[in-house]
């Protein structure tokens, strides 16, 4: 049997069963360890019709529901459908910073976290779009509160990720959401993340409202060696740069031959991180 035939057969089997172990796939198609990994990579990474759970189980994640799922509503029957799209912010930068294996582990962990939350609320992961995930609430199983389930799933996903940026987004919801119940639930998720990460109240406050590394004058000195620049942020969290004489510049200059290469590279990278953090803070607020 050609490998392409094995892929087709494994895809059909996984779609029918919904979930299958790596060991079962190896036995079913008489695969050695390398061939099994090739099959998993094809279904998970290339076709994105499956999610690899802890390197032991494949879960169906294609656009068509598994055969065991309840049948969709009869033709002509209208129903409300809540759609949620999740995207891994900064994945392009991560792909440049991490080697492919580490990036794969990170994306897989993110996908598994989203899948577990969606399934907990009886939603359906309809499609993987790059590092984005499209989920339905109301199909194939409909509930009267599918919209509520989708919102709660979104909060739970942020809590499951639990990073500083996720905390800032939860804090933005807790402070500015229109509905009081949503605000309270976001606060509960913040408390749960803080407890899981062992934060003191002061540490939690620092992460909810980061200072972006600014000094008492509200600036950061970026050292290029013979040249120094000072970065601050305006009230809209847009960065501005001044040279050592206080003249305002359009942007942080690129390093030149006279600069210290190592210092200039570190300063440029820090400037990128500061802009990213400011953008995340603004989005969360």
Secondary structure, 3 states (H helix, E strand, C coil): CCHHHHHHHHHHHHHHHCEEEHHHHHHHHCCCHHHHHHHHHHHHHHCCCEEEECCCEEEECCCCCCCCCCCCCCCCCCCCCEEEEEECCCHHHHHHHCCHHHHHHHHHHHHHHHHHHHHHCCCEEEEEECCEEEEEECCCCCCCCHHHHHHHHHHHHHHHHCCHHHHHHHHHHHHHCCCHHHHHHHHHHHHHHHHHHCCCHHHHHHHHCCCCCCCCCCCEEEECCCCEEEEEECCCCCEEEEECCCCEECCCCCCCCCCCHHHHHHHHHHHHHHHHHHHHHHHHC
